[in-house]
Amino acid sequence: MASLTQVSIATRKTIRYGIYTVIALIIARYLFLAGVMVYRYFFPVPPPAPEVAFGPLPALPFPVKTPTEGLSFSLETPEGGLPNFSYQAKVFYMPKVFTGLLSLDIAKDRATKLGFSPDGAEVTETVYKFPHPKSPSELQISIATGVFSISYNLGSDPTPLQEKPTAPEVAASKVRSYLSTSGLLPKDMEGASKSEYVKLVNDKIIGAISLSDANFVKVNLFRKEYDSLPSMTPDPTSGNIWFIVSGATEKEKMVIAAEYHYFPVDETKSSTYPIKTSQVAWNEFTAGKAYIASLGTNQAGKNITIRRMYLAYYDGGTAMDFYQPIVVFEGDNGFIAYLPAVTADSNAKQ
């Protein structure tokens, strides 16, 4: 029979070797995980293949291209060359807008909520105009798309010109409140905005350099980021929803002009599509295949330096089937151009 001393020695050995074993297993586990991390760093798991669930995509509805004869381009980016784009990006479904028998009634209801008289007059088969009961202001609505515009006759009542414009952030808040109380502020348009001072010169609204030089404030609303990518409009300096706001305290004299072009995006319906490499996009851009959204102050015959290339989404302000990614080229002196980002073999014939 083993003595108590022998049992004690055996027990201590068992505990000691057990501790050694546990420590060894922990070290082995960390070495294994470190090895996996190093391996995956050099041999990453390939991303899943793009789904392309919507099939070939229709061409993006860019406006008529600006002639680019005489323009040349060079590239100087913060990366020191072409950036790295994601291998794929999401394309979102945009629900279709249907014209129904109740469209005119809906337009009348919308006019009422915006403060206009529901007693409208037909301009065309799909466009109606509604007067304001208290000011020389007019609302025109397309019953086919819901797009509307507001115009104020300053010739008939120039008093809004006599008021000092509000601060840009105050004007933006007023516009959001006006649309929200009318039920016309979509959730994906609640955040991003850009406001600027403007003035009236020879019956045209142009930019103003300061508050003292301005008559009004122009508020541009932009769609929120989808998949961490910004939204770009046909005119990058203007939102598809914009309002020119006076400093008048009377609500009926607040809006001098406005355009509202909004078409919803269904965030619940999307599919991944392959994206062009930055080299392919650059080659297509220098070959004249891009839409020049803003030439800025650049002149023909001058070289334009492109400072940034990045992915964004194109918000065309018209009815589209899909919300698609684009490649944006930003250059000196206000130059901006767009190119479809989805690879050519995933697009319908242009």
SVG drawing of the C-alpha trace seen along z (x, -y; Angstrom):
<svg xmlns="http://www.w3.org/2000/svg" viewBox="-61 -96 68 98">
<polyline fill="none" stroke="black" stroke-width="0.4" points="0.0,0.0 1.4,-3.4 2.3,-5.7 0.9,-9.1 4.1,-10.7 4.0,-8.8 0.4,-9.8 1.3,-13.4 4.2,-13.3 2.0,-11.7 -0.7,-14.2 1.7,-17.2 3.1,-15.7 -0.3,-15.2 -1.3,-18.8 2.0,-20.1 1.9,-18.2 -1.8,-19.1 -0.9,-22.8 1.9,-22.3 -0.5,-20.6 -3.1,-23.4 -0.4,-26.0 0.9,-24.1 -2.6,-23.8 -3.2,-27.6 0.1,-28.4 -0.6,-25.9 -4.0,-27.5 -2.6,-31.0 0.1,-29.8 -2.5,-28.1 -4.7,-31.2 -1.7,-33.4 -0.7,-31.0 -4.2,-31.2 -4.1,-35.0 -0.8,-35.1 -2.0,-32.6 -5.2,-34.6 -3.2,-37.8 -1.3,-36.4 -4.0,-34.1 -7.4,-35.8 -10.7,-34.1 -12.0,-35.1 -15.3,-37.1 -18.5,-35.5 -19.2,-35.8 -21.5,-38.8 -25.1,-37.7 -26.2,-39.7 -29.8,-38.8 -31.5,-41.6 -29.8,-40.5 -28.3,-43.0 -28.8,-46.6 -30.2,-49.3 -28.0,-52.3 -27.9,-55.1 -30.0,-58.1 -27.1,-60.6 -28.0,-64.0 -26.6,-64.7 -22.8,-64.5 -20.8,-67.8 -18.3,-67.7 -14.8,-67.0 -12.8,-67.9 -9.6,-69.6 -9.6,-68.3 -6.7,-66.2 -6.3,-64.7 -3.6,-63.7 -3.9,-61.9 -2.5,-63.1 -4.4,-61.4 -3.6,-61.2 -2.8,-57.5 -0.1,-58.4 -1.9,-56.6 -5.1,-54.8 -7.1,-53.9 -8.3,-50.4 -12.1,-49.8 -14.2,-47.2 -14.6,-44.0 -18.3,-44.4 -21.1,-46.7 -24.8,-46.6 -27.4,-47.7 -30.8,-48.6 -34.2,-48.2 -36.3,-51.4 -40.1,-50.8 -41.9,-51.9 -44.2,-55.0 -47.7,-54.2 -50.3,-56.7 -53.7,-55.7 -57.3,-57.0 -56.8,-58.7 -53.6,-60.5 -55.3,-63.9 -57.0,-63.5 -53.6,-62.7 -52.1,-65.8 -54.9,-68.0 -54.3,-66.6 -50.6,-67.3 -51.3,-70.8 -53.5,-71.4 -50.8,-70.1 -48.2,-72.4 -50.5,-75.4 -52.0,-75.8 -55.5,-75.8 -56.8,-72.4 -58.7,-74.1 -56.1,-73.4 -56.0,-73.8 -54.8,-71.4 -51.5,-72.4 -51.0,-69.1 -52.6,-65.7 -50.3,-64.8 -49.3,-68.3 -51.6,-70.5 -51.0,-73.9 -52.4,-75.1 -52.5,-78.8 -51.7,-80.0 -54.6,-81.7 -52.5,-84.3 -49.5,-85.1 -48.6,-85.2 -47.1,-81.7 -47.9,-78.7 -47.4,-75.0 -47.1,-72.6 -47.4,-68.9 -46.9,-65.9 -49.7,-63.4 -47.6,-60.8 -44.5,-61.0 -45.2,-63.3 -42.5,-65.7 -43.4,-69.3 -42.1,-72.9 -43.0,-76.1 -42.5,-79.6 -43.1,-83.0 -43.9,-86.0 -41.6,-88.7 -42.7,-91.1 -46.2,-91.1 -45.0,-91.2 -41.3,-92.1 -41.6,-92.3 -39.6,-89.1 -36.6,-90.9 -36.7,-93.5 -36.2,-91.0 -32.7,-90.0 -32.1,-86.2 -32.0,-83.9 -28.9,-81.9 -28.4,-78.8 -29.0,-76.3 -32.2,-78.1 -33.4,-78.0 -32.6,-74.3 -34.6,-73.6 -37.5,-75.5 -37.5,-73.5 -37.3,-70.2 -40.2,-71.3 -42.3,-72.5 -41.8,-69.1 -42.2,-67.1 -45.5,-68.6 -46.7,-68.0 -45.6,-64.3 -43.1,-64.9 -39.7,-64.5 -38.5,-60.9 -36.3,-59.3 -33.3,-59.0 -33.5,-62.7 -33.6,-63.9 -29.9,-64.3 -27.5,-65.5 -28.0,-69.1 -26.0,-72.0 -27.1,-75.6 -25.8,-78.7 -26.5,-82.4 -28.1,-83.5 -29.3,-86.7 -31.6,-88.0 -29.8,-89.6 -31.7,-90.4 -34.5,-88.0 -31.9,-85.2 -30.9,-83.6 -27.1,-83.4 -24.7,-82.7 -23.9,-85.4 -20.6,-85.7 -22.0,-86.7 -25.1,-87.5 -24.8,-91.2 -24.8,-90.4 -27.6,-87.9 -31.4,-88.1 -32.2,-84.5 -30.8,-81.1 -30.9,-78.0 -31.2,-74.8 -30.2,-71.5 -31.3,-68.2 -29.4,-65.1 -30.1,-61.4 -28.3,-59.7 -25.3,-57.3 -26.2,-53.8 -23.6,-51.2 -21.3,-54.0 -21.3,-55.5 -22.4,-59.1 -25.2,-60.2 -24.4,-62.2 -27.0,-64.2 -26.8,-65.2 -25.7,-68.6 -23.3,-67.9 -23.9,-71.5 -27.6,-71.0 -29.9,-68.5 -32.8,-66.8 -34.8,-68.5 -34.0,-72.2 -35.7,-75.3 -34.9,-79.0 -36.0,-80.6 -36.6,-84.2 -36.3,-85.9 -40.0,-86.8 -41.8,-85.9 -45.0,-85.1 -45.2,-81.4 -46.8,-82.1 -43.8,-84.3 -41.1,-81.8 -40.6,-79.7 -39.5,-81.7 -38.7,-78.8 -38.4,-75.0 -37.9,-71.7 -38.9,-68.3 -37.7,-65.3 -37.8,-62.2 -38.0,-58.6 -37.7,-56.0 -35.1,-53.3 -36.1,-49.9 -33.3,-49.1 -34.7,-45.6 -34.2,-44.6 -30.6,-44.6 -28.1,-42.5 -24.3,-42.6 -22.7,-43.3 -19.1,-43.3 -17.3,-46.7 -14.8,-47.9 -11.2,-48.2 -9.9,-51.7 -7.6,-51.1 -10.5,-50.1 -12.5,-53.1 -9.6,-55.4 -9.1,-54.0 -12.8,-54.6 -12.7,-58.1 -9.7,-59.2 -11.3,-57.7 -14.2,-60.1 -16.9,-57.7 -17.7,-59.6 -20.5,-62.1 -19.1,-65.4 -21.4,-66.7 -19.4,-69.9 -16.7,-71.4 -16.1,-74.0 -14.0,-76.9 -11.8,-74.7 -11.3,-75.7 -10.9,-73.6 -7.3,-72.9 -6.2,-72.8 -5.0,-69.8 -7.2,-68.9 -5.7,-67.2 -7.9,-64.6 -7.4,-64.6 -9.9,-62.0 -11.5,-58.9 -14.2,-57.1 -17.4,-55.1 -20.8,-56.7 -24.4,-56.2 -26.2,-58.1 -29.4,-59.8 -30.8,-60.8 -33.9,-62.7 -35.9,-60.7 -37.7,-57.4 -35.1,-54.6 -35.4,-50.9 -32.2,-50.6 -30.0,-52.7 -26.6,-52.0 -23.0,-52.8 -20.8,-55.1 -17.2,-56.1 -16.7,-59.8 -13.7,-61.8 -13.0,-65.1 -10.5,-67.5 -9.2,-71.0 -11.4,-74.1 -14.6,-72.3 -14.4,-69.5 -16.6,-66.5 -17.4,-63.5 -19.3,-60.2 -18.9,-56.8 -21.0,-53.7 -19.2,-51.5 -20.7,-48.1 -18.7,-46.1 -19.8,-46.2 -20.8,-42.6 -23.3,-43.1 -25.0,-46.0 -27.6,-46.0 -26.4,-47.2 -25.8,-50.9"/>
</svg>
